[in-house]
Amino acid sequence: MLGLVAHQRRTERLGELAVELAVEVAYAKAARLLSDLAGISLSARSIRRQVLSIAPERIGPEVLDVPIVLLDG
């Protein structure tokens, strides 16, 4: 019904939205904004994991020869 596969807890679009927020503000603030504005409950830790999982896809293969550094805000 929601387009989730087995054991998937959120849609891909929700993950992308969380990452887009986390790029602009700290993980905890992104979690609060999602909760306050959209009624979606995600922890700061979940948002951080989503950022870490999506970063290599967004950076591209040509840049993966160098270490990826993400600052935890």
ZAMI-753180 format. One record per residue: x negated, y negated, z of N, C-alpha, C in turn. Coordinates in Angstrom, 2 decimals. Each point is the difference from the previous one (the first is absolute). Example, Ala and Ser with C-alpha at 12.3 -4.5 7.8 and 13.67 -1.06 7.14 Angstrom:
// ZAMI-753180
REC     nc1     nc2     nc3    cac1    cac2    cac3     cc1     cc2     cc3
REC  -13.19    5.69    7.80    0.89   -1.19    0.00   -0.90   -1.20    0.00
REC    0.35   -1.05   -0.72   -0.82   -1.19    0.06    0.77   -1.09    0.73
This chain:
// ZAMI-753180
REC     nc1     nc2     nc3    cac1    cac2    cac3     cc1     cc2     cc3
REC   -0.81    1.20    0.00    0.81   -1.20    0.00   -0.85   -1.27    0.00
REC   -1.02   -0.05    0.87   -0.85   -1.18    0.06   -1.22    0.10   -0.90
REC   -0.18    1.15   -0.63   -1.15    0.19   -0.87   -1.26    0.37    0.76
REC    0.15    0.54    1.22   -1.15    0.41    0.80   -0.28    1.47   -0.24
REC   -1.28    0.36   -0.02   -0.38    1.40   -0.10   -0.09    0.57    1.42
REC   -0.14    1.30    0.12   -0.09    0.63    1.31   -1.09   -0.64    0.85
REC    0.32   -0.30    1.22   -0.91   -0.58    1.00   -0.40   -1.44   -0.28
REC    0.58   -0.63   -0.97   -0.26   -1.41   -0.27    0.94   -0.82    0.87
REC   -0.56   -0.99    0.72    0.79   -0.73    0.98    0.44   -1.37   -0.48
REC   -0.59   -0.49   -1.08    0.41   -1.30   -0.53   -0.21   -0.01   -1.51
REC    0.72   -0.89   -0.66   -0.13   -0.09   -1.45   -1.32   -0.65   -0.37
REC   -0.40    0.23   -1.22   -1.24   -0.62   -0.49    0.12   -1.53    0.01
REC    1.17   -0.50   -0.35    0.20   -1.45   -0.03   -0.13   -0.61    1.39
REC    0.50    0.68    1.03   -0.15   -0.51    1.36   -1.47   -0.06    0.39
REC   -0.75    1.02   -0.38   -1.45   -0.02    0.26   -0.68   -1.16   -0.69
REC    0.38   -0.25   -1.24   -0.58   -1.12   -0.74    0.36   -1.33    0.65
REC    1.24   -0.14    0.45    0.43   -1.22    0.67   -0.80   -0.23    1.27
REC   -0.20    1.05    0.77   -0.78   -0.11    1.24   -1.43   -0.44   -0.31
REC   -0.58    0.57   -1.05   -1.37   -0.37   -0.39   -0.06   -1.45   -0.45
REC    0.99   -0.43   -0.79    0.04   -1.40   -0.46    0.05   -0.96    1.19
REC    0.78    0.34    1.02    0.05   -0.83    1.20   -1.33    0.01    0.74
REC   -0.59    1.18    0.12   -1.26    0.14    0.75   -1.15   -0.75   -0.66
REC    0.10   -0.25   -1.29   -1.03   -0.78   -0.68    0.06   -1.47    0.45
REC    1.19   -0.43    0.35    0.20   -1.40    0.38   -0.12   -0.27    1.50
REC    0.40    0.98    0.82   -0.01   -0.18    1.46   -0.55    1.26    0.65
REC   -0.25   -0.06    1.30   -0.50    1.15    0.76    1.01    1.14   -0.02
REC   -0.48    1.20    0.22    0.87    1.18   -0.04    1.16   -0.13    0.99
REC   -0.29   -0.44    1.22    1.06   -0.14    1.02    1.05   -1.01   -0.44
REC   -0.45   -1.10   -0.58    0.95   -1.01   -0.46    0.81    0.52   -1.19
REC   -0.63    0.75   -0.88    0.72    0.59   -1.14    1.08    0.95    0.52
REC   -0.31    0.77    1.03    0.98    0.92    0.59    1.17   -0.79    0.60
REC   -0.30   -1.09    0.70    1.06   -0.84    0.58    0.86   -0.62   -1.08
REC   -0.62   -0.50   -1.06    0.76   -0.62   -1.10    0.93    1.02   -0.67
REC   -0.50    1.19   -0.25    0.85    1.03   -0.59    1.19    0.30    0.90
REC   -0.26    0.05    1.30    1.08    0.29    0.95    0.99   -1.15    0.07
REC   -0.50   -1.22    0.16    0.87   -1.16    0.18    0.79   -0.35   -1.25
REC   -0.65    0.06   -1.15    0.64   -0.47   -1.23    0.75    1.08   -0.78
REC   -0.47    1.25    0.12    0.61    1.06   -0.80    0.58    1.13    0.84
REC   -0.22   -0.06    1.31    0.52    1.06    0.85   -0.72    1.33   -0.19
REC   -1.24   -0.06   -0.48   -0.79    1.21   -0.27   -1.05    0.13    1.10
REC   -0.02    1.15    0.64   -0.93    0.23    1.10   -1.21    0.81   -0.48
REC   -1.13   -0.67   -0.08   -1.29    0.63   -0.30   -1.01   -0.52    1.00
REC   -0.85    0.85    0.50   -1.03   -0.45    0.93   -1.15   -0.65   -0.75
REC   -0.76   -0.81    0.71   -1.19   -0.61   -0.59   -0.96    1.08   -0.47
REC   -0.10    1.09    0.75   -0.88    1.11   -0.36    0.45    0.65   -1.31
REC    1.30    0.16   -0.18    0.52    0.58   -1.25   -0.32   -0.90   -1.19
REC    0.13   -1.30    0.21   -0.31   -0.95   -1.08   -1.49    0.06   -0.33
REC   -0.85    0.08    1.02   -1.43    0.10   -0.24   -0.33    1.26   -0.79
REC    0.60    1.14    0.38   -0.23    1.24   -0.74    0.44   -0.13   -1.45
REC    1.10   -0.69   -0.23    0.49   -0.21   -1.37   -0.99   -0.85   -0.80
REC   -0.54   -1.04    0.63   -1.00   -0.85   -0.67   -1.22    0.84   -0.37
REC   -0.48    0.81    0.94   -1.18    0.82   -0.26    0.26    1.04   -1.09
REC    1.22    0.52   -0.06    0.29    1.02   -1.01    0.18   -0.59   -1.39
REC    0.42   -1.24   -0.08    0.30   -0.61   -1.29   -1.18   -0.80   -0.56
REC   -0.97   -0.36    0.84   -1.11   -0.85   -0.43   -0.77    0.54   -1.19
REC   -0.43    1.27   -0.02   -0.76    0.48   -1.16    0.79   -0.08   -1.31
REC    1.31    0.21    0.05    0.82   -0.09   -1.22    0.02   -1.42   -0.54
REC    0.06   -0.97    0.89    0.12   -1.39   -0.42   -1.33   -0.60   -0.43
REC   -1.09    0.50    0.56   -1.31   -0.55   -0.34   -0.45    0.46   -1.37
REC    0.27    1.26   -0.33   -0.35    0.53   -1.31   -1.27    0.82    0.04
REC   -0.12    0.95   -0.91   -1.14    0.92    0.03   -1.34   -0.66   -0.29
REC    0.00   -1.10   -0.74   -1.28   -0.63   -0.35   -0.69   -0.63    1.20
REC    0.71   -0.22    1.08   -0.59   -0.66    1.17   -0.27    0.99    1.12
REC    0.37    1.24   -0.15   -0.11    0.97    1.09   -1.44    0.45    0.28
REC   -0.97   -0.47   -0.76   -1.37    0.34    0.27   -0.55   -0.75    1.20
REC    0.68   -1.03    0.43   -0.42   -0.76    1.17    0.93    0.30    1.16
REC   -0.48   -0.13    1.24    0.87    0.28    1.15    1.17   -0.98    0.06
REC    1.14    0.50    0.43    1.20   -0.84    0.17    0.04   -0.46    1.44
REC    0.11   -1.30    0.20    0.08   -0.56    1.34    1.35   -0.68    0.15
REC    0.79    0.46    0.97    1.28   -0.63    0.32   -0.09   -0.57    1.39
REC    0.28   -1.27    0.14   -0.04   -0.62    1.32    1.33    0.20    0.68
REC   -0.03    0.55    1.19    1.20    0.28    0.77    0.40   -1.26    0.76
REC    1.08   -0.65   -0.46    0.43   -1.26    0.59    0.96    0.25    1.07
